[in-house]
Amino acid sequence: MSYDLVCAHCSGLVELGRCATCRASRERLRAQRTLPAGLLLVLGTALGLLALVLR
Ligand SMILES: [Zn+2]
């Protein structure tokens, strides 16, 4: 996911966060980037617990 997006509101780079729309988009992108990592962590923990139970 790239931050090099141009804002539809202020025509500036979203990464720069010039307006509220930029900042909202940036936060949404950040959430999308961090969500898969969190899911993997939960999945890994679940698998680890399962392995302990089955042993
Ligand atoms: Zn903007």
mmCIF file of the protein (N, C-alpha, C, O) and its ligand, coordinates in Angstrom:
data_MODEL
# 
_entry.id   MODEL 
# 
loop_
_entity.id 
_entity.type 
_entity.pdbx_number_of_molecules 
1 polymer     1 
2 non-polymer 1 
# 
_entity_poly.entity_id                      1 
_entity_poly.type                           'polypeptide(L)' 
_entity_poly.nstd_linkage                   no 
_entity_poly.nstd_monomer                   no 
_entity_poly.pdbx_seq_one_letter_code       MSYDLVCAHCSGLVELGRCATCRASRERLRAQRTLPAGLLLVLGTALGLLALVLR 
_entity_poly.pdbx_seq_one_letter_code_can   MSYDLVCAHCSGLVELGRCATCRASRERLRAQRTLPAGLLLVLGTALGLLALVLR 
_entity_poly.pdbx_strand_id                 A 
# 
loop_
_entity_poly_seq.entity_id 
_entity_poly_seq.num 
_entity_poly_seq.mon_id 
_entity_poly_seq.hetero 
1 1  MET n 
1 2  SER n 
1 3  TYR n 
1 4  ASP n 
1 5  LEU n 
1 6  VAL n 
1 7  CYS n 
1 8  ALA n 
1 9  HIS n 
1 10 CYS n 
1 11 SER n 
1 12 GLY n 
1 13 LEU n 
1 14 VAL n 
1 15 GLU n 
1 16 LEU n 
1 17 GLY n 
1 18 ARG n 
1 19 CYS n 
1 20 ALA n 
1 21 THR n 
1 22 CYS n 
1 23 ARG n 
1 24 ALA n 
1 25 SER n 
1 26 ARG n 
1 27 GLU n 
1 28 ARG n 
1 29 LEU n 
1 30 ARG n 
1 31 ALA n 
1 32 GLN n 
1 33 ARG n 
1 34 THR n 
1 35 LEU n 
1 36 PRO n 
1 37 ALA n 
1 38 GLY n 
1 39 LEU n 
1 40 LEU n 
1 41 LEU n 
1 42 VAL n 
1 43 LEU n 
1 44 GLY n 
1 45 THR n 
1 46 ALA n 
1 47 LEU n 
1 48 GLY n 
1 49 LEU n 
1 50 LEU n 
1 51 ALA n 
1 52 LEU n 
1 53 VAL n 
1 54 LEU n 
1 55 ARG n 
# 
loop_
_struct_asym.id 
_struct_asym.entity_id 
A 1 
B 2 
# 
loop_
_chem_comp.id 
_chem_comp.type 
_chem_comp.mon_nstd_flag 
ALA 'L-peptide linking' y 
ARG 'L-peptide linking' y 
ASP 'L-peptide linking' y 
CYS 'L-peptide linking' y 
GLN 'L-peptide linking' y 
GLU 'L-peptide linking' y 
GLY 'peptide linking'   y 
HIS 'L-peptide linking' y 
LEU 'L-peptide linking' y 
MET 'L-peptide linking' y 
PRO 'L-peptide linking' y 
SER 'L-peptide linking' y 
THR 'L-peptide linking' y 
TYR 'L-peptide linking' y 
VAL 'L-peptide linking' y 
ZN  non-polymer         . 
# 
_pdbx_entity_nonpoly.entity_id   2 
_pdbx_entity_nonpoly.name        ? 
_pdbx_entity_nonpoly.comp_id     ZN 
# 
_pdbx_nonpoly_scheme.asym_id         B 
_pdbx_nonpoly_scheme.entity_id       2 
_pdbx_nonpoly_scheme.mon_id          ZN 
_pdbx_nonpoly_scheme.ndb_seq_num     1 
_pdbx_nonpoly_scheme.pdb_seq_num     101 
_pdbx_nonpoly_scheme.auth_seq_num    101 
_pdbx_nonpoly_scheme.pdb_mon_id      ZN 
_pdbx_nonpoly_scheme.auth_mon_id     ZN 
_pdbx_nonpoly_scheme.pdb_strand_id   A 
_pdbx_nonpoly_scheme.pdb_ins_code    . 
# 
loop_
_atom_site.group_PDB 
_atom_site.id 
_atom_site.type_symbol 
_atom_site.label_atom_id 
_atom_site.label_alt_id 
_atom_site.label_comp_id 
_atom_site.label_asym_id 
_atom_site.label_entity_id 
_atom_site.label_seq_id 
_atom_site.pdbx_PDB_ins_code 
_atom_site.Cartn_x 
_atom_site.Cartn_y 
_atom_site.Cartn_z 
_atom_site.occupancy 
_atom_site.B_iso_or_equiv 
_atom_site.pdbx_formal_charge 
_atom_site.auth_seq_id 
_atom_site.auth_comp_id 
_atom_site.auth_asym_id 
_atom_site.auth_atom_id 
_atom_site.pdbx_PDB_model_num 
ATOM   1   N  N  . MET A 1 1  ? 0.849   -1.203  0.000  1.00 0.00 ? 1   MET A N  1 
ATOM   2   C  CA . MET A 1 1  ? 0.000   0.000   0.000  1.00 0.00 ? 1   MET A CA 1 
ATOM   3   C  C  . MET A 1 1  ? 0.881   1.249   0.000  1.00 0.00 ? 1   MET A C  1 
ATOM   4   O  O  . MET A 1 1  ? 1.753   1.411   0.854  1.00 0.00 ? 1   MET A O  1 
ATOM   5   N  N  . SER A 1 2  ? 0.636   2.128   -0.976 1.00 0.00 ? 2   SER A N  1 
ATOM   6   C  CA . SER A 1 2  ? 1.458   3.326   -1.095 1.00 0.00 ? 2   SER A CA 1 
ATOM   7   C  C  . SER A 1 2  ? 0.794   4.535   -0.468 1.00 0.00 ? 2   SER A C  1 
ATOM   8   O  O  . SER A 1 2  ? -0.432  4.641   -0.472 1.00 0.00 ? 2   SER A O  1 
ATOM   9   N  N  . TYR A 1 3  ? 1.579   5.439   0.065  1.00 0.00 ? 3   TYR A N  1 
ATOM   10  C  CA . TYR A 1 3  ? 1.055   6.675   0.632  1.00 0.00 ? 3   TYR A CA 1 
ATOM   11  C  C  . TYR A 1 3  ? 1.044   7.790   -0.409 1.00 0.00 ? 3   TYR A C  1 
ATOM   12  O  O  . TYR A 1 3  ? 0.584   8.897   -0.130 1.00 0.00 ? 3   TYR A O  1 
ATOM   13  N  N  . ASP A 1 4  ? 1.551   7.499   -1.613 1.00 0.00 ? 4   ASP A N  1 
ATOM   14  C  CA . ASP A 1 4  ? 1.654   8.527   -2.650 1.00 0.00 ? 4   ASP A CA 1 
ATOM   15  C  C  . ASP A 1 4  ? 0.315   8.771   -3.333 1.00 0.00 ? 4   ASP A C  1 
ATOM   16  O  O  . ASP A 1 4  ? 0.220   8.721   -4.560 1.00 0.00 ? 4   ASP A O  1 
ATOM   17  N  N  . LEU A 1 5  ? -0.704  9.033   -2.550 1.00 0.00 ? 5   LEU A N  1 
ATOM   18  C  CA . LEU A 1 5  ? -2.035  9.285   -3.084 1.00 0.00 ? 5   LEU A CA 1 
ATOM   19  C  C  . LEU A 1 5  ? -2.319  10.780  -3.048 1.00 0.00 ? 5   LEU A C  1 
ATOM   20  O  O  . LEU A 1 5  ? -1.911  11.487  -2.127 1.00 0.00 ? 5   LEU A O  1 
ATOM   21  N  N  . VAL A 1 6  ? -3.029  11.245  -4.076 1.00 0.00 ? 6   VAL A N  1 
ATOM   22  C  CA . VAL A 1 6  ? -3.386  12.661  -4.125 1.00 0.00 ? 6   VAL A CA 1 
ATOM   23  C  C  . VAL A 1 6  ? -4.795  12.829  -3.577 1.00 0.00 ? 6   VAL A C  1 
ATOM   24  O  O  . VAL A 1 6  ? -5.718  12.108  -3.958 1.00 0.00 ? 6   VAL A O  1 
ATOM   25  N  N  . CYS A 1 7  ? -4.940  13.780  -2.687 1.00 0.00 ? 7   CYS A N  1 
ATOM   26  C  CA . CYS A 1 7  ? -6.223  14.038  -2.047 1.00 0.00 ? 7   CYS A CA 1 
ATOM   27  C  C  . CYS A 1 7  ? -7.208  14.675  -3.029 1.00 0.00 ? 7   CYS A C  1 
ATOM   28  O  O  . CYS A 1 7  ? -6.844  15.564  -3.798 1.00 0.00 ? 7   CYS A O  1 
ATOM   29  N  N  . ALA A 1 8  ? -8.453  14.213  -2.993 1.00 0.00 ? 8   ALA A N  1 
ATOM   30  C  CA . ALA A 1 8  ? -9.480  14.767  -3.877 1.00 0.00 ? 8   ALA A CA 1 
ATOM   31  C  C  . ALA A 1 8  ? -9.948  16.129  -3.363 1.00 0.00 ? 8   ALA A C  1 
ATOM   32  O  O  . ALA A 1 8  ? -10.549 16.905  -4.107 1.00 0.00 ? 8   ALA A O  1 
ATOM   33  N  N  . HIS A 1 9  ? -9.674  16.413  -2.109 1.00 0.00 ? 9   HIS A N  1 
ATOM   34  C  CA . HIS A 1 9  ? -10.167 17.651  -1.495 1.00 0.00 ? 9   HIS A CA 1 
ATOM   35  C  C  . HIS A 1 9  ? -9.202  18.825  -1.687 1.00 0.00 ? 9   HIS A C  1 
ATOM   36  O  O  . HIS A 1 9  ? -9.619  19.913  -2.085 1.00 0.00 ? 9   HIS A O  1 
ATOM   37  N  N  . CYS A 1 10 ? -7.920  18.607  -1.406 1.00 0.00 ? 10  CYS A N  1 
ATOM   38  C  CA . CYS A 1 10 ? -6.958  19.713  -1.466 1.00 0.00 ? 10  CYS A CA 1 
ATOM   39  C  C  . CYS A 1 10 ? -5.899  19.515  -2.552 1.00 0.00 ? 10  CYS A C  1 
ATOM   40  O  O  . CYS A 1 10 ? -5.031  20.369  -2.737 1.00 0.00 ? 10  CYS A O  1 
ATOM   41  N  N  . SER A 1 11 ? -5.969  18.386  -3.273 1.00 0.00 ? 11  SER A N  1 
ATOM   42  C  CA . SER A 1 11 ? -5.027  18.087  -4.366 1.00 0.00 ? 11  SER A CA 1 
ATOM   43  C  C  . SER A 1 11 ? -3.583  17.971  -3.885 1.00 0.00 ? 11  SER A C  1 
ATOM   44  O  O  . SER A 1 11 ? -2.655  17.999  -4.693 1.00 0.00 ? 11  SER A O  1 
ATOM   45  N  N  . GLY A 1 12 ? -3.395  17.842  -2.587 1.00 0.00 ? 12  GLY A N  1 
ATOM   46  C  CA . GLY A 1 12 ? -2.057  17.618  -2.049 1.00 0.00 ? 12  GLY A CA 1 
ATOM   47  C  C  . GLY A 1 12 ? -1.855  16.144  -1.786 1.00 0.00 ? 12  GLY A C  1 
ATOM   48  O  O  . GLY A 1 12 ? -2.794  15.354  -1.878 1.00 0.00 ? 12  GLY A O  1 
ATOM   49  N  N  . LEU A 1 13 ? -0.630  15.772  -1.460 1.00 0.00 ? 13  LEU A N  1 
ATOM   50  C  CA . LEU A 1 13 ? -0.365  14.382  -1.132 1.00 0.00 ? 13  LEU A CA 1 
ATOM   51  C  C  . LEU A 1 13 ? -1.040  14.031  0.189  1.00 0.00 ? 13  LEU A C  1 
ATOM   52  O  O  . LEU A 1 13 ? -0.936  14.766  1.170  1.00 0.00 ? 13  LEU A O  1 
ATOM   53  N  N  . VAL A 1 14 ? -1.730  12.898  0.194  1.00 0.00 ? 14  VAL A N  1 
ATOM   54  C  CA . VAL A 1 14 ? -2.421  12.448  1.406  1.00 0.00 ? 14  VAL A CA 1 
ATOM   55  C  C  . VAL A 1 14 ? -1.423  12.299  2.563  1.00 0.00 ? 14  VAL A C  1 
ATOM   56  O  O  . VAL A 1 14 ? -1.733  12.559  3.726  1.00 0.00 ? 14  VAL A O  1 
ATOM   57  N  N  . GLU A 1 15 ? -0.214  11.868  2.187  1.00 0.00 ? 15  GLU A N  1 
ATOM   58  C  CA . GLU A 1 15 ? 0.832   11.637  3.183  1.00 0.00 ? 15  GLU A CA 1 
ATOM   59  C  C  . GLU A 1 15 ? 1.144   12.900  3.990  1.00 0.00 ? 15  GLU A C  1 
ATOM   60  O  O  . GLU A 1 15 ? 1.509   12.824  5.163  1.00 0.00 ? 15  GLU A O  1 
ATOM   61  N  N  . LEU A 1 16 ? 0.993   14.073  3.342  1.00 0.00 ? 16  LEU A N  1 
ATOM   62  C  CA . LEU A 1 16 ? 1.326   15.330  4.004  1.00 0.00 ? 16  LEU A CA 1 
ATOM   63  C  C  . LEU A 1 16 ? 0.257   15.753  5.012  1.00 0.00 ? 16  LEU A C  1 
ATOM   64  O  O  . LEU A 1 16 ? 0.537   16.523  5.930  1.00 0.00 ? 16  LEU A O  1 
ATOM   65  N  N  . GLY A 1 17 ? -0.966  15.251  4.839  1.00 0.00 ? 17  GLY A N  1 
ATOM   66  C  CA . GLY A 1 17 ? -2.034  15.554  5.784  1.00 0.00 ? 17  GLY A CA 1 
ATOM   67  C  C  . GLY A 1 17 ? -2.398  17.026  5.827  1.00 0.00 ? 17  GLY A C  1 
ATOM   68  O  O  . GLY A 1 17 ? -2.522  17.602  6.908  1.00 0.00 ? 17  GLY A O  1 
ATOM   69  N  N  . ARG A 1 18 ? -2.570  17.643  4.665  1.00 0.00 ? 18  ARG A N  1 
ATOM   70  C  CA . ARG A 1 18 ? -2.860  19.076  4.606  1.00 0.00 ? 18  ARG A CA 1 
ATOM   71  C  C  . ARG A 1 18 ? -4.255  19.430  5.126  1.00 0.00 ? 18  ARG A C  1 
ATOM   72  O  O  . ARG A 1 18 ? -4.444  20.485  5.731  1.00 0.00 ? 18  ARG A O  1 
ATOM   73  N  N  . CYS A 1 19 ? -5.215  18.563  4.893  1.00 0.00 ? 19  CYS A N  1 
ATOM   74  C  CA . CYS A 1 19 ? -6.583  18.851  5.333  1.00 0.00 ? 19  CYS A CA 1 
ATOM   75  C  C  . CYS A 1 19 ? -7.151  17.663  6.100  1.00 0.00 ? 19  CYS A C  1 
ATOM   76  O  O  . CYS A 1 19 ? -6.505  16.623  6.227  1.00 0.00 ? 19  CYS A O  1 
ATOM   77  N  N  . ALA A 1 20 ? -8.352  17.833  6.604  1.00 0.00 ? 20  ALA A N  1 
ATOM   78  C  CA . ALA A 1 20 ? -8.975  16.776  7.406  1.00 0.00 ? 20  ALA A CA 1 
ATOM   79  C  C  . ALA A 1 20 ? -9.183  15.514  6.581  1.00 0.00 ? 20  ALA A C  1 
ATOM   80  O  O  . ALA A 1 20 ? -9.057  14.404  7.097  1.00 0.00 ? 20  ALA A O  1 
ATOM   81  N  N  . THR A 1 21 ? -9.504  15.685  5.291  1.00 0.00 ? 21  THR A N  1 
ATOM   82  C  CA . THR A 1 21 ? -9.715  14.530  4.415  1.00 0.00 ? 21  THR A CA 1 
ATOM   83  C  C  . THR A 1 21 ? -8.425  13.739  4.261  1.00 0.00 ? 21  THR A C  1 
ATOM   84  O  O  . THR A 1 21 ? -8.430  12.509  4.307  1.00 0.00 ? 21  THR A O  1 
ATOM   85  N  N  . CYS A 1 22 ? -7.318  14.459  4.078  1.00 0.00 ? 22  CYS A N  1 
ATOM   86  C  CA . CYS A 1 22 ? -6.008  13.815  3.980  1.00 0.00 ? 22  CYS A CA 1 
ATOM   87  C  C  . CYS A 1 22 ? -5.716  12.990  5.227  1.00 0.00 ? 22  CYS A C  1 
ATOM   88  O  O  . CYS A 1 22 ? -5.323  11.827  5.142  1.00 0.00 ? 22  CYS A O  1 
ATOM   89  N  N  . ARG A 1 23 ? -5.915  13.606  6.371  1.00 0.00 ? 23  ARG A N  1 
ATOM   90  C  CA . ARG A 1 23 ? -5.586  12.930  7.622  1.00 0.00 ? 23  ARG A CA 1 
ATOM   91  C  C  . ARG A 1 23 ? -6.467  11.715  7.844  1.00 0.00 ? 23  ARG A C  1 
ATOM   92  O  O  . ARG A 1 23 ? -5.999  10.688  8.338  1.00 0.00 ? 23  ARG A O  1 
ATOM   93  N  N  . ALA A 1 24 ? -7.745  11.824  7.481  1.00 0.00 ? 24  ALA A N  1 
ATOM   94  C  CA . ALA A 1 24 ? -8.669  10.693  7.623  1.00 0.00 ? 24  ALA A CA 1 
ATOM   95  C  C  . ALA A 1 24 ? -8.241  9.549   6.709  1.00 0.00 ? 24  ALA A C  1 
ATOM   96  O  O  . ALA A 1 24 ? -8.245  8.388   7.117  1.00 0.00 ? 24  ALA A O  1 
ATOM   97  N  N  . SER A 1 25 ? -7.869  9.881   5.466  1.00 0.00 ? 25  SER A N  1 
ATOM   98  C  CA . SER A 1 25 ? -7.437  8.864   4.508  1.00 0.00 ? 25  SER A CA 1 
ATOM   99  C  C  . SER A 1 25 ? -6.163  8.193   4.991  1.00 0.00 ? 25  SER A C  1 
ATOM   100 O  O  . SER A 1 25 ? -5.999  6.977   4.886  1.00 0.00 ? 25  SER A O  1 
ATOM   101 N  N  . ARG A 1 26 ? -5.265  9.011   5.521  1.00 0.00 ? 26  ARG A N  1 
ATOM   102 C  CA . ARG A 1 26 ? -3.984  8.485   5.993  1.00 0.00 ? 26  ARG A CA 1 
ATOM   103 C  C  . ARG A 1 26 ? -4.202  7.505   7.143  1.00 0.00 ? 26  ARG A C  1 
ATOM   104 O  O  . ARG A 1 26 ? -3.580  6.444   7.197  1.00 0.00 ? 26  ARG A O  1 
ATOM   105 N  N  . GLU A 1 27 ? -5.098  7.878   8.067  1.00 0.00 ? 27  GLU A N  1 
ATOM   106 C  CA . GLU A 1 27 ? -5.385  6.988   9.196  1.00 0.00 ? 27  GLU A CA 1 
ATOM   107 C  C  . GLU A 1 27 ? -6.018  5.686   8.715  1.00 0.00 ? 27  GLU A C  1 
ATOM   108 O  O  . GLU A 1 27 ? -5.735  4.612   9.246  1.00 0.00 ? 27  GLU A O  1 
ATOM   109 N  N  . ARG A 1 28 ? -6.888  5.796   7.691  1.00 0.00 ? 28  ARG A N  1 
ATOM   110 C  CA . ARG A 1 28 ? -7.544  4.602   7.176  1.00 0.00 ? 28  ARG A CA 1 
ATOM   111 C  C  . ARG A 1 28 ? -6.522  3.679   6.524  1.00 0.00 ? 28  ARG A C  1 
ATOM   112 O  O  . ARG A 1 28 ? -6.578  2.462   6.700  1.00 0.00 ? 28  ARG A O  1 
ATOM   113 N  N  . LEU A 1 29 ? -5.581  4.262   5.767  1.00 0.00 ? 29  LEU A N  1 
ATOM   114 C  CA . LEU A 1 29 ? -4.537  3.466   5.127  1.00 0.00 ? 29  LEU A CA 1 
ATOM   115 C  C  . LEU A 1 29 ? -3.676  2.779   6.176  1.00 0.00 ? 29  LEU A C  1 
ATOM   116 O  O  . LEU A 1 29 ? -3.292  1.618   6.036  1.00 0.00 ? 29  LEU A O  1 
ATOM   117 N  N  . ARG A 1 30 ? -3.388  3.526   7.222  1.00 0.00 ? 30  ARG A N  1 
ATOM   118 C  CA . ARG A 1 30 ? -2.545  2.984   8.284  1.00 0.00 ? 30  ARG A CA 1 
ATOM   119 C  C  . ARG A 1 30 ? -3.248  1.800   8.953  1.00 0.00 ? 30  ARG A C  1 
ATOM   120 O  O  . ARG A 1 30 ? -2.619  0.788   9.264  1.00 0.00 ? 30  ARG A O  1 
ATOM   121 N  N  . ALA A 1 31 ? -4.556  1.939   9.170  1.00 0.00 ? 31  ALA A N  1 
ATOM   122 C  CA . ALA A 1 31 ? -5.330  0.870   9.791  1.00 0.00 ? 31  ALA A CA 1 
ATOM   123 C  C  . ALA A 1 31 ? -5.337  -0.365  8.902  1.00 0.00 ? 31  ALA A C  1 
ATOM   124 O  O  . ALA A 1 31 ? -5.261  -1.491  9.393  1.00 0.00 ? 31  ALA A O  1 
ATOM   125 N  N  . GLN A 1 32 ? -5.431  -0.149  7.573  1.00 0.00 ? 32  GLN A N  1 
ATOM   126 C  CA . GLN A 1 32 ? -5.435  -1.271  6.635  1.00 0.00 ? 32  GLN A CA 1 
ATOM   127 C  C  . GLN A 1 32 ? -4.089  -1.976  6.650  1.00 0.00 ? 32  GLN A C  1 
ATOM   128 O  O  . GLN A 1 32 ? -4.017  -3.191  6.467  1.00 0.00 ? 32  GLN A O  1 
ATOM   129 N  N  . ARG A 1 33 ? -3.030  -1.220  6.867  1.00 0.00 ? 33  ARG A N  1 
ATOM   130 C  CA . ARG A 1 33 ? -1.692  -1.810  6.884  1.00 0.00 ? 33  ARG A CA 1 
ATOM   131 C  C  . ARG A 1 33 ? -1.453  -2.616  8.147  1.00 0.00 ? 33  ARG A C  1 
ATOM   132 O  O  . ARG A 1 33 ? -0.795  -3.655  8.105  1.00 0.00 ? 33  ARG A O  1 
ATOM   133 N  N  . THR A 1 34 ? -1.980  -2.149  9.265  1.00 0.00 ? 34  THR A N  1 
ATOM   134 C  CA . THR A 1 34 ? -1.696  -2.809  10.537 1.00 0.00 ? 34  THR A CA 1 
ATOM   135 C  C  . THR A 1 34 ? -2.655  -3.950  10.822 1.00 0.00 ? 34  THR A C  1 
ATOM   136 O  O  . THR A 1 34 ? -2.340  -4.835  11.618 1.00 0.00 ? 34  THR A O  1 
ATOM   137 N  N  . LEU A 1 35 ? -3.832  -3.946  10.179 1.00 0.00 ? 35  LEU A N  1 
ATOM   138 C  CA . LEU A 1 35 ? -4.836  -4.971  10.466 1.00 0.00 ? 35  LEU A CA 1 
ATOM   139 C  C  . LEU A 1 35 ? -4.361  -6.382  10.130 1.00 0.00 ? 35  LEU A C  1 
ATOM   140 O  O  . LEU A 1 35 ? -4.507  -7.272  10.968 1.00 0.00 ? 35  LEU A O  1 
ATOM   141 N  N  . PRO A 1 36 ? -3.793  -6.637  8.929  1.00 0.00 ? 36  PRO A N  1 
ATOM   142 C  CA . PRO A 1 36 ? -3.340  -7.988  8.601  1.00 0.00 ? 36  PRO A CA 1 
ATOM   143 C  C  . PRO A 1 36 ? -2.305  -8.504  9.593  1.00 0.00 ? 36  PRO A C  1 
ATOM   144 O  O  . PRO A 1 36 ? -2.329  -9.681  9.954  1.00 0.00 ? 36  PRO A O  1 
ATOM   145 N  N  . ALA A 1 37 ? -1.396  -7.638  10.037 1.00 0.00 ? 37  ALA A N  1 
ATOM   146 C  CA . ALA A 1 37 ? -0.369  -8.052  10.991 1.00 0.00 ? 37  ALA A CA 1 
ATOM   147 C  C  . ALA A 1 37 ? -1.022  -8.499  12.291 1.00 0.00 ? 37  ALA A C  1 
ATOM   148 O  O  . ALA A 1 37 ? -0.607  -9.493  12.888 1.00 0.00 ? 37  ALA A O  1 
ATOM   149 N  N  . GLY A 1 38 ? -2.049  -7.765  12.733 1.00 0.00 ? 38  GLY A N  1 
ATOM   150 C  CA . GLY A 1 38 ? -2.760  -8.128  13.961 1.00 0.00 ? 38  GLY A CA 1 
ATOM   151 C  C  . GLY A 1 38 ? -3.477  -9.449  13.807 1.00 0.00 ? 38  GLY A C  1 
ATOM   152 O  O  . GLY A 1 38 ? -3.490  -10.272 14.722 1.00 0.00 ? 38  GLY A O  1 
ATOM   153 N  N  . LEU A 1 39 ? -4.079  -9.650  12.636 1.00 0.00 ? 39  LEU A N  1 
ATOM   154 C  CA . LEU A 1 39 ? -4.786  -10.903 12.376 1.00 0.00 ? 39  LEU A CA 1 
ATOM   155 C  C  . LEU A 1 39 ? -3.829  -12.080 12.402 1.00 0.00 ? 39  LEU A C  1 
ATOM   156 O  O  . LEU A 1 39 ? -4.147  -13.135 12.950 1.00 0.00 ? 39  LEU A O  1 
ATOM   157 N  N  . LEU A 1 40 ? -2.646  -11.899 11.804 1.00 0.00 ? 40  LEU A N  1 
ATOM   158 C  CA . LEU A 1 40 ? -1.644  -12.967 11.778 1.00 0.00 ? 40  LEU A CA 1 
ATOM   159 C  C  . LEU A 1 40 ? -1.203  -13.308 13.194 1.00 0.00 ? 40  LEU A C  1 
ATOM   160 O  O  . LEU A 1 40 ? -0.988  -14.473 13.531 1.00 0.00 ? 40  LEU A O  1 
ATOM   161 N  N  . LEU A 1 41 ? -1.071  -12.265 14.022 1.00 0.00 ? 41  LEU A N  1 
ATOM   162 C  CA . LEU A 1 41 ? -0.646  -12.473 15.406 1.00 0.00 ? 41  LEU A CA 1 
ATOM   163 C  C  . LEU A 1 41 ? -1.672  -13.306 16.152 1.00 0.00 ? 41  LEU A C  1 
ATOM   164 O  O  . LEU A 1 41 ? -1.322  -14.242 16.871 1.00 0.00 ? 41  LEU A O  1 
ATOM   165 N  N  . VAL A 1 42 ? -2.959  -12.956 15.974 1.00 0.00 ? 42  VAL A N  1 
ATOM   166 C  CA . VAL A 1 42 ? -4.047  -13.699 16.626 1.00 0.00 ? 42  VAL A CA 1 
ATOM   167 C  C  . VAL A 1 42 ? -4.068  -15.135 16.129 1.00 0.00 ? 42  VAL A C  1 
ATOM   168 O  O  . VAL A 1 42 ? -4.228  -16.073 16.910 1.00 0.00 ? 42  VAL A O  1 
ATOM   169 N  N  . LEU A 1 43 ? -3.905  -15.297 14.818 1.00 0.00 ? 43  LEU A N  1 
ATOM   170 C  CA . LEU A 1 43 ? -3.918  -16.626 14.209 1.00 0.00 ? 43  LEU A CA 1 
ATOM   171 C  C  . LEU A 1 43 ? -2.759  -17.468 14.738 1.00 0.00 ? 43  LEU A C  1 
ATOM   172 O  O  . LEU A 1 43 ? -2.932  -18.646 15.050 1.00 0.00 ? 43  LEU A O  1 
ATOM   173 N  N  . GLY A 1 44 ? -1.588  -16.863 14.835 1.00 0.00 ? 44  GLY A N  1 
ATOM   174 C  CA . GLY A 1 44 ? -0.412  -17.561 15.331 1.00 0.00 ? 44  GLY A CA 1 
ATOM   175 C  C  . GLY A 1 44 ? -0.586  -17.991 16.771 1.00 0.00 ? 44  GLY A C  1 
ATOM   176 O  O  . GLY A 1 44 ? -0.205  -19.100 17.146 1.00 0.00 ? 44  GLY A O  1 
ATOM   177 N  N  . THR A 1 45 ? -1.173  -17.100 17.592 1.00 0.00 ? 45  THR A N  1 
ATOM   178 C  CA . THR A 1 45 ? -1.424  -17.428 18.988 1.00 0.00 ? 45  THR A CA 1 
ATOM   179 C  C  . THR A 1 45 ? -2.403  -18.581 19.107 1.00 0.00 ? 45  THR A C  1 
ATOM   180 O  O  . THR A 1 45 ? -2.215  -19.483 19.924 1.00 0.00 ? 45  THR A O  1 
ATOM   181 N  N  . ALA A 1 46 ? -3.457  -18.551 18.285 1.00 0.00 ? 46  ALA A N  1 
ATOM   182 C  CA . ALA A 1 46 ? -4.467  -19.602 18.299 1.00 0.00 ? 46  ALA A CA 1 
ATOM   183 C  C  . ALA A 1 46 ? -3.848  -20.945 17.911 1.00 0.00 ? 46  ALA A C  1 
ATOM   184 O  O  . ALA A 1 46 ? -4.135  -21.968 18.532 1.00 0.00 ? 46  ALA A O  1 
ATOM   185 N  N  . LEU A 1 47 ? -3.004  -20.937 16.887 1.00 0.00 ? 47  LEU A N  1 
ATOM   186 C  CA . LEU A 1 47 ? -2.353  -22.165 16.435 1.00 0.00 ? 47  LEU A CA 1 
ATOM   187 C  C  . LEU A 1 47 ? -1.400  -22.698 17.507 1.00 0.00 ? 47  LEU A C  1 
ATOM   188 O  O  . LEU A 1 47 ? -1.287  -23.907 17.713 1.00 0.00 ? 47  LEU A O  1 
ATOM   189 N  N  . GLY A 1 48 ? -0.714  -21.768 18.187 1.00 0.00 ? 48  GLY A N  1 
ATOM   190 C  CA . GLY A 1 48 ? 0.201   -22.169 19.249 1.00 0.00 ? 48  GLY A CA 1 
ATOM   191 C  C  . GLY A 1 48 ? -0.539  -22.840 20.394 1.00 0.00 ? 48  GLY A C  1 
ATOM   192 O  O  . GLY A 1 48 ? -0.082  -23.854 20.922 1.00 0.00 ? 48  GLY A O  1 
ATOM   193 N  N  . LEU A 1 49 ? -1.686  -22.277 20.782 1.00 0.00 ? 49  LEU A N  1 
ATOM   194 C  CA . LEU A 1 49 ? -2.495  -22.855 21.847 1.00 0.00 ? 49  LEU A CA 1 
ATOM   195 C  C  . LEU A 1 49 ? -3.029  -24.226 21.430 1.00 0.00 ? 49  LEU A C  1 
ATOM   196 O  O  . LEU A 1 49 ? -3.067  -25.163 22.228 1.00 0.00 ? 49  LEU A O  1 
ATOM   197 N  N  . LEU A 1 50 ? -3.439  -24.324 20.166 1.00 0.00 ? 50  LEU A N  1 
ATOM   198 C  CA . LEU A 1 50 ? -3.961  -25.582 19.630 1.00 0.00 ? 50  LEU A CA 1 
ATOM   199 C  C  . LEU A 1 50 ? -2.878  -26.661 19.696 1.00 0.00 ? 50  LEU A C  1 
ATOM   200 O  O  . LEU A 1 50 ? -3.145  -27.802 20.073 1.00 0.00 ? 50  LEU A O  1 
ATOM   201 N  N  . ALA A 1 51 ? -1.654  -26.281 19.323 1.00 0.00 ? 51  ALA A N  1 
ATOM   202 C  CA . ALA A 1 51 ? -0.552  -27.232 19.339 1.00 0.00 ? 51  ALA A CA 1 
ATOM   203 C  C  . ALA A 1 51 ? -0.289  -27.709 20.769 1.00 0.00 ? 51  ALA A C  1 
ATOM   204 O  O  . ALA A 1 51 ? 0.048   -28.873 20.984 1.00 0.00 ? 51  ALA A O  1 
ATOM   205 N  N  . LEU A 1 52 ? -0.444  -26.804 21.753 1.00 0.00 ? 52  LEU A N  1 
ATOM   206 C  CA . LEU A 1 52 ? -0.235  -27.174 23.150 1.00 0.00 ? 52  LEU A CA 1 
ATOM   207 C  C  . LEU A 1 52 ? -1.297  -28.160 23.616 1.00 0.00 ? 52  LEU A C  1 
ATOM   208 O  O  . LEU A 1 52 ? -1.010  -29.124 24.326 1.00 0.00 ? 52  LEU A O  1 
ATOM   209 N  N  . VAL A 1 53 ? -2.548  -27.889 23.193 1.00 0.00 ? 53  VAL A N  1 
ATOM   210 C  CA . VAL A 1 53 ? -3.677  -28.738 23.602 1.00 0.00 ? 53  VAL A CA 1 
ATOM   211 C  C  . VAL A 1 53 ? -3.556  -30.129 23.001 1.00 0.00 ? 53  VAL A C  1 
ATOM   212 O  O  . VAL A 1 53 ? -3.838  -31.124 23.668 1.00 0.00 ? 53  VAL A O  1 
ATOM   213 N  N  . LEU A 1 54 ? -3.138  -30.201 21.739 1.00 0.00 ? 54  LEU A N  1 
ATOM   214 C  CA . LEU A 1 54 ? -3.095  -31.475 21.025 1.00 0.00 ? 54  LEU A CA 1 
ATOM   215 C  C  . LEU A 1 54 ? -1.885  -32.332 21.412 1.00 0.00 ? 54  LEU A C  1 
ATOM   216 O  O  . LEU A 1 54 ? -1.850  -33.529 21.128 1.00 0.00 ? 54  LEU A O  1 
ATOM   217 N  N  . ARG A 1 55 ? -0.906  -31.717 22.055 1.00 0.00 ? 55  ARG A N  1 
ATOM   218 C  CA . ARG A 1 55 ? 0.302   -32.462 22.352 1.00 0.00 ? 55  ARG A CA 1 
ATOM   219 C  C  . ARG A 1 55 ? 0.107   -33.528 23.429 1.00 0.00 ? 55  ARG A C  1 
ATOM   220 O  O  . ARG A 1 55 ? 1.054   -34.233 23.778 1.00 0.00 ? 55  ARG A O  1 
HETATM 221 ZN ZN . ZN  B 2 .  ? -6.492  16.903  1.479  1.00 0.00 2 101 ZN  A ZN 1 
# 
